[in-house]
């Protein structure tokens, strides 16, 4: 399993409670572009329209060897492939107060491009400060252990 793109801000901005895997509907040149690592999940999110899950604001650059593609929009909405049970459970969790669907990472699995989704709650500013403080404290402890030996 090769990770192609990662949403680094997701775990900082959200507390992820549950994860699941979905497929993405992509055009042929988009698949090639994603596999070369030109996808960005920064600012992307998942919405539910009707009975479909849709990835919004994920940026996939045009494949550099495909030539000019007329009318190509790199941030277009892309349908996610989930079965009905998964979508209905997502709708139930999505309707809760403060729950958000966040793309965590895009990876290749058996030649197919998959996306890992997280269902989480947005963190408040003080929660973010607390996670920064924890991370800095862990680094200080690691440095002290390294310097001691």
C-alpha positions in Angstrom: 0.0 0.0 0.0 1.6 3.2 -1.2 0.5 6.5 0.2 0.0 9.0 -2.6 -1.4 12.1 -0.7 -1.9 12.9 3.0 -4.0 15.5 4.8 -1.6 16.7 7.4 -3.9 19.2 8.9 -6.7 16.7 9.6 -5.5 15.3 12.9 -4.6 18.8 14.1 -8.0 20.4 13.3 -10.2 17.4 14.1 -10.5 14.6 16.6 -11.0 11.6 14.4 -13.4 9.1 16.0 -14.0 6.6 13.1 -12.3 5.8 9.7 -13.4 4.1 6.6 -12.1 3.3 3.1 -13.7 4.4 -0.2 -12.9 4.4 -3.9 -12.8 7.5 -6.0 -14.2 8.0 -9.5 -11.4 9.5 -11.5 -10.7 10.1 -15.2 -7.8 8.2 -16.8 -5.4 11.1 -16.8 -6.3 11.9 -13.2 -5.4 8.4 -12.1 -1.9 8.7 -13.7 -1.5 12.1 -12.1 -2.5 10.9 -8.6 -0.1 7.9 -8.9 2.8 10.3 -9.7 2.0 12.2 -6.5 0.4 15.5 -7.7 -2.7 15.4 -5.5 -3.3 17.7 -2.6 -6.0 17.2 0.1 -5.4 20.6 1.8 -8.7 22.2 2.4 -10.7 19.2 1.0 -13.8 17.8 2.6 -16.5 15.3 2.0 -20.2 16.2 1.6 -23.2 14.0 1.1 -25.5 15.0 -1.8 -28.6 12.9 -2.1 -27.4 9.4 -1.6 -23.9 10.0 -2.8 -20.7 10.9 -1.0 -18.7 13.6 -2.9 -15.1 14.7 -2.4 -14.9 18.5 -2.7 -11.9 20.8 -3.2 -9.3 18.1 -3.6 -6.7 19.4 -6.1 -5.4 17.0 -8.8 -3.0 18.6 -11.2 -3.3 17.7 -14.9 -1.1 14.9 -16.0 2.0 16.5 -17.6 2.3 14.0 -20.4 -1.4 14.1 -21.5 -1.2 17.4 -23.3 -3.8 20.2 -23.1 -7.1 19.0 -21.7 -9.8 21.5 -22.6 -12.1 22.6 -19.7 -10.2 20.6 -17.1 -10.9 21.8 -13.5 -8.4 20.4 -11.0 -10.6 21.1 -8.0 -13.8 19.6 -9.4 -16.1 17.4 -7.2 -15.4 13.7 -7.3 -17.8 10.9 -6.4 -16.8 8.5 -3.7 -17.6 4.8 -4.1 -19.4 3.5 -1.0 -22.2 1.0 -0.5 -25.6 1.9 0.7 -25.1 0.8 4.3 -21.9 2.9 4.6 -23.6 5.9 3.2 -26.6 5.6 5.5 -24.4 5.2 8.5 -22.4 8.2 7.3 -25.6 10.3 7.0 -26.5 9.3 10.6 -23.2 10.3 12.0 -22.9 13.4 9.7 -26.2 14.8 11.0 -24.8 14.9 14.6 -23.7 18.2 16.0 -20.2 19.1 15.0 -19.4 16.0 13.0 -17.4 16.3 9.8 -16.2 14.0 7.1 -12.5 14.6 6.4 -10.3 12.9 3.8 -7.2 11.7 5.7 -5.1 10.1 3.0 -5.1 8.7 -0.6 -3.3 5.5 -1.3 -2.9 2.8 -3.9 -4.3 -0.6 -3.1 -3.9 -3.5 -5.6 -3.6 -1.0 -8.4 -6.7 1.0 -7.4 -6.8 4.5 -5.9 -8.5 4.5 -2.5 -9.2 7.2 0.0 -9.3 6.9 3.8 -12.1 9.0 5.3 -12.3 10.1 8.9 -15.4 11.1 10.9 -14.5 13.6 13.5 -15.3 16.7 15.5 -13.7 20.0 14.9 -11.2 21.1 17.6 -11.5 24.4 19.4 -8.5 26.7 19.6 -7.6 25.6 23.2 -7.6 22.0 22.1 -5.2 22.8 19.3 -2.9 24.6 21.8 -3.0 21.6 24.1 -2.0 19.3 21.2 0.9 21.6 20.3 2.0 21.6 24.0 1.9 17.8 24.2 4.0 17.5 21.0 6.6 20.0 22.3 6.8 18.2 25.7 7.3 14.8 24.0 10.1 16.3 21.9 11.8 17.8 25.0 11.7 14.4 26.7 13.1 12.6 23.7 15.9 15.2 23.5 16.7 14.8 27.2 16.9 11.0 26.9 19.1 11.3 23.8 21.5 13.8 25.4 21.6 11.8 28.7 22.9 8.6 27.0 
